[in-house]
């Protein structure tokens, strides 16, 4: 229960209170087609339901509601995380979504929406892990390996907050997808995966005790959707985000995906 409360606290509040916006005030995009790209590897934000084979999650529900209120049609496509920001920057896709942390260096390539969620990073480990209990003891555990995707917030947190600041540190094993890091953790190829509370809860809940979270939160991150620089979709999407915050839609999605939904059930 403590972990659940921590998860809720991590995304319940944003830096700025939402600006009230009614559906009547939102722009009408006239049914235009918008290509939205994601990774489908980040439960419960977006993932493939193991039972139905359909792509579902918090971000899908949110984006579908945004499209409904702004009157645009979505075409969903998939790509890997390491290709996503550059592909959106190049204009291959109109919007990217996969729990993307708003960072100044990324703003040089893409435009971000206003934050739609705040999250914190946690240490995901195997359920029987007893060799370390927090970031300090992991740093002192010289044989411990961390699985991470290059260029992600967990990668930099591992380098600069847990290890020695060396981005080439051999204690970090690199993987192309977040799902691959978790699989490596399960099989014992790595000992730790850093991820935000959102994905951590999804994997812990579906692991039947094989995974757990240890230690304190290691940082706070705001998530935003990404767009090609200068996109005329940013302002309408921001208006829709404000409306969905103000009318309780995001609160309802939080309850649906972080409290009520059980992975694998």
N, C-alpha and C positions, 0 to 999 in steps of 0.2 A: 504493500500500500504506500510506503514511503516513496518508492521509485515512481509510482503512478502520480503522486502529488508533485514530485519534482518535475516530471514530464509536463504536467499541466502548467506548472509555474513557468516553465521555460518558454512556452509560446503564448501564454495568456495575455501578456502585456507587451505593447510596442512602445517605442520612445515617444512617439507623438500620438495623441488621442485622434481617432478617426474623425474626419470631417463629415458631417451628416450630408447625405446625398440621396435624394429619392430617385426612383426609377424614371420619373417624369423629367428629371434634370439631365439624365444621361444622354450622350450623343447617339444618334442612329447611324450605323455604318452601312446601311442599305443592303445587307445581305452579302457583302463582299466575302471572298474566300480568304482564309488565313491559315497558313501552314504552321502548325505547332509541333516542335520536335521534343522528344523526351528520351529517357534511357530505359525506363521500366525495370529499374533495379534498386528501388529505394522505398521499400514498404514502411509505413502505409501511405506515403505520398503518391507513388505510382509504381505499379508492379503488375505482373501477370497472375491472375487468380489461378492457383493450381487445380482447382476443380473445374472451372468453366473455360479456362484458357483465354479469358478476356482481360484486357488491360483495364485496371481500375485503380482507385485511390483518391486521396484528398485533393491532389492537384487536378486530377481529371474532373472531379465534381466541381471544383472551384472554377476551372477554365470553361467548362460547359455552361455554368451559370453566368459567367462574364460574357460569353458569346451570346447567350440568350438575351441578356439585358442590353447589350450593345448592338444586337442584330447583325452578327457575322457568322459565317459558316466555317467550321473547323475541319481541316484535314490533318490527322495525326500521323507523324512519321517518327522513326527511331534512329538514333545514332549513339555512338559510344561517348562517354563523358569527355575523353581527351580530345575528341573532335568537335564537340558541341559549340563551344564559345567561338572558335574560329569560323565554323560553318555559319553560325548566325551572323557573325561580323561580316562575312562575305556575302550575305543576303540569300543564302540557300534556303533559309527558313525565316518566317516572320517573327516567331516567338519561340524561346527555349524555356523549358521548365524541368528541373530535376533537383529541387532543394538547393539552388545556387546561392551561395553566400555573396552578399553585396560587398565588394572590395574595390578600393581605389584603382588598383592596377588593372582589374578587369574592366573598369569604366573607360579605360583608354581604347578598348576594342568594341564594347557594346554599351547600349543604354540599359539601365535597370528601371523596373517599375518601383513604386513605393514598396516598402516591406509588407509582405502578407503574413509572415510568421517569424517568430523569434525562437531560436533553439540554442541548446548548449551541447558541448561535446562530452561524451562519456567513454570510459574504457570498457570495451566488450571483450570478454574472455571466456574460456571454457568453464563449464559448470563446476568442475572439480579442481580449478586452479587455486593453489594455496601458497605458491612461491612468492607472490607479491600481492599487495592489496591496494596500492595507489601509485600515482605517478612517480613519487620519490623512490619507493621500493622497487619499482620496475626499472628505473634508471640505474639502480645499483645492482640489478640482476643482469650481469654481463652477458649471459647466454640468451637472454630474451630477444625475440624477434617481433617486429611490428609489420603488419601488412597494410599497405596504403596505395592509393592511386596517385601518380605524380601530379603535382600542380593543384592539389586539393587542399582545403583547410585542414583536414586531419593530417595530411603529410607535413605541413608546416608546423602544426602543433606538436607532432611527434619530434620533429627536428629541433625546434627551438624551446619547447616547454618541458620535454621529457628527456631528450638526449643532449648532445653536445653542441648543437648549432651547425654541424657539418651535414650538408644536404646529400653528401655521398656516403654517409655512415652505412656500413654494411649490415647494421642491425635492422635496416628498413628494407623489406622486400617489396618490390613494385608489382602491381597488377593492373590490368586494363579496366576492370570493372569492380565496383564495390562488392557485388555478389561474389566475385572470385576471391576477394580478401576474406570474406566470411567463411567460404568453403575451405580456404587454407587454414583458417583458425580451427574449424571443426576437425580437420584431419591432422592437426598438429604441426603443420608446416610453418605456422607462425603462432605467437603466443598472445598477441594483442591486436585488436583493431580499434581504432578511434573513430567514433561516429557521433553524430548528434543524437539527442534523446529520441527524436522521431523514429529513425531507423533502428536504433538500439531496442526500443520497446517492441517493434514489430518482430525482430529476430528472436528476442528473448521469449516472447509469448508463443512463438511457433516452434520452439526448440525442445519442448518437453524436458527442460532441465539441463540440456546440453550446453547452454550459454547463460551467462549472467553478466551483470554490470558491477564494477568495483570502483572505489575511489570517489572523489568529488568532481563536479563539473570542471572542465578545463578551459572554458571560454564561452562567450556569448556571440551568437551570429544572427544576423537578420537575413532572411531569404527574400529574393525577388525574382520576377520573370525577366528574361533578357530579350533585347531587340537589336536589330541593326542600328548603328548610329544614325540619329536623326529621324527615326521611325515615327510616322504620324499615328501609330497605335499606342504610344506611351501614355499620352494624356487621357484618351478614352479609357484605357485599362486602369489607370490610376483612379479615375472617377468611379469606375465600377468597384475597385477594391475598397474605396472609402464607403460606398453604399453597402457593400456586403459586410463590412465591419459594423457599420452603424445599425443595420437592421437585424443583426444576430445570425446571419447566414453562416459566417465563419465559425461562430460559437457552436452552431448545430453540426457543422462538419467536424469540428474538433471532437465533439462528443461521439459522433458516428465512428470516426476512424481511430481515435486514441483511447476510447473507453469501451464502446460497444462492440467494435469489430474484433474478432479473434482470428488470427492467421491460421489457416489450415482447418478451420472448423466450418 
